[in-house]
Amino acid sequence: MKTIPGKKKKVAPVVRRKPFDKVEEQTKIKIVEEIKTGMTSCLGATRKYRVQGIR
């Protein structure tokens, strides 16, 4: 890829993500049950419930 002298590259703006939410104990149990039964994956639960990586 050639660069043209005098042209500046466009820089994508920095987008800040929302912080992860605090999760109650009952919600944690619900998430684990959904993963165990195969209703959702770990990544799916992370996105659905806005929690940090479940392993």
Backbone as JSON, one array per atom type, in Angstrom:
{
  "sequence": "MKTIPGKKKKVAPVVRRKPFDKVEEQTKIKIVEEIKTGMTSCLGATRKYRVQGIR",
  "N": [[0.84, -1.17, 0.0], [0.72, 2.07, -0.97], [1.77, 5.22, 0.26], [0.67, 8.53, 0.02], [2.53, 11.41, -0.29], [2.05, 14.16, 1.92], [-0.59, 13.64, 2.44], [-2.71, 12.87, 5.13], [-3.35, 10.14, 7.33], [-6.57, 8.95, 8.23], [-7.73, 8.92, 11.5], [-9.34, 6.77, 13.68], [-11.91, 7.69, 15.96], [-11.63, 7.55, 19.54], [-13.52, 5.29, 21.28], [-15.16, 4.97, 24.19], [-15.96, 2.25, 26.28], [-18.84, 1.17, 28.12], [-18.64, 0.65, 31.64], [-18.41, -2.61, 33.18], [-21.25, -4.06, 34.79], [-22.2, -4.44, 38.27], [-22.98, -7.59, 39.67], [-25.65, -9.39, 41.08], [-25.93, -12.05, 43.51], [-27.96, -13.97, 42.94], [-28.31, -13.56, 40.22], [-25.84, -14.37, 39.27], [-25.96, -17.11, 39.8], [-28.04, -17.82, 38.08], [-26.84, -17.26, 35.6], [-24.74, -19.15, 35.56], [-26.24, -21.53, 35.58], [-27.53, -21.32, 33.07], [-25.33, -21.56, 31.38], [-24.4, -24.12, 32.07], [-26.56, -25.75, 31.26], [-26.48, -25.4, 28.6], [-27.84, -23.4, 27.32], [-26.71, -20.98, 26.7], [-23.49, -19.68, 25.72], [-20.27, -19.09, 27.29], [-19.19, -16.71, 26.3], [-21.5, -15.63, 25.16], [-23.08, -15.24, 27.46], [-21.53, -13.35, 28.73], [-21.85, -11.15, 27.06], [-24.66, -10.86, 27.09], [-25.38, -10.41, 29.8], [-23.68, -8.39, 30.51], [-21.25, -8.78, 31.95], [-17.95, -9.35, 33.2], [-15.59, -11.51, 31.59], [-16.5, -14.85, 31.92], [-15.45, -17.87, 33.25]],
  "CA": [[0.0, 0.0, 0.0], [1.54, 3.26, -1.08], [1.28, 6.42, 0.92], [0.84, 9.73, -0.79], [3.11, 12.48, 0.54], [1.18, 15.29, 2.18], [-1.92, 13.17, 2.87], [-2.7, 12.3, 6.47], [-4.26, 9.03, 7.53], [-7.67, 9.22, 9.14], [-7.62, 8.19, 12.75], [-10.66, 6.48, 14.25], [-12.07, 8.28, 17.29], [-11.59, 6.61, 20.66], [-14.84, 5.07, 21.84], [-15.05, 4.35, 25.52], [-17.01, 1.3, 26.59], [-19.46, 1.29, 29.43], [-18.04, -0.31, 32.57], [-19.23, -3.77, 33.49], [-22.14, -3.85, 35.93], [-22.1, -5.34, 39.41], [-23.97, -8.65, 39.5], [-26.13, -9.96, 42.33], [-25.67, -13.48, 43.68], [-28.99, -14.72, 42.23], [-28.03, -13.45, 38.79], [-24.68, -15.22, 39.02], [-26.44, -18.49, 39.78], [-28.81, -17.95, 36.85], [-25.88, -17.29, 34.49], [-24.05, -20.44, 35.6], [-27.21, -22.55, 35.16], [-27.72, -21.2, 31.63], [-24.14, -22.09, 30.72], [-24.37, -25.57, 32.31], [-27.6, -26.43, 30.48], [-26.2, -25.19, 27.18], [-28.71, -22.36, 26.75], [-25.85, -19.92, 26.21], [-22.07, -19.93, 25.92], [-19.63, -18.13, 28.2], [-19.12, -15.43, 25.59], [-22.87, -15.15, 25.04], [-23.5, -14.75, 28.77], [-20.78, -12.12, 28.98], [-22.49, -10.07, 26.31], [-26.06, -10.72, 27.49], [-25.5, -9.88, 31.15], [-22.69, -7.32, 30.68], [-20.32, -9.14, 33.02], [-16.61, -9.61, 32.7], [-15.33, -12.89, 31.23], [-16.86, -15.97, 32.79], [-14.66, -19.05, 32.9]],
  "C": [[0.88, 1.23, 0.0], [0.91, 4.41, -0.31], [1.59, 7.62, 0.05], [1.4, 10.82, 0.12], [2.12, 13.63, 0.71], [-0.22, 14.89, 2.62], [-1.78, 12.55, 4.26], [-3.7, 11.16, 6.54], [-5.36, 9.46, 8.49], [-7.52, 8.33, 10.36], [-9.02, 8.01, 13.32], [-10.76, 7.11, 15.64], [-12.08, 7.19, 18.37], [-13.0, 6.51, 21.24], [-14.68, 4.36, 23.16], [-16.25, 3.44, 25.75], [-17.61, 1.61, 27.95], [-18.79, 0.29, 30.37], [-18.99, -1.48, 32.8], [-20.04, -3.5, 34.74], [-21.82, -4.82, 37.05], [-23.23, -6.35, 39.29], [-24.34, -9.22, 40.87], [-25.9, -11.47, 42.34], [-26.67, -14.33, 42.9], [-28.75, -14.7, 40.72], [-26.84, -14.32, 38.41], [-25.09, -16.68, 38.9], [-27.21, -18.76, 38.49], [-27.89, -18.08, 35.63], [-25.2, -18.65, 34.42], [-24.99, -21.56, 35.15], [-27.43, -22.51, 33.65], [-26.54, -21.79, 30.87], [-24.09, -23.62, 30.86], [-25.36, -26.32, 31.44], [-27.41, -26.25, 28.98], [-27.09, -24.15, 26.52], [-27.9, -21.22, 26.15], [-24.39, -20.33, 26.44], [-21.51, -18.91, 26.91], [-19.58, -16.74, 27.56], [-20.51, -14.81, 25.46], [-23.38, -14.56, 26.35], [-22.79, -13.44, 29.11], [-21.44, -10.94, 28.3], [-23.91, -9.79, 26.8], [-26.2, -10.01, 28.84], [-24.5, -8.77, 31.48], [-21.8, -7.58, 31.9], [-18.97, -9.44, 32.39], [-16.4, -11.11, 32.56], [-15.61, -13.96, 32.26], [-16.05, -17.17, 32.34], [-14.96, -20.17, 33.83]]
}
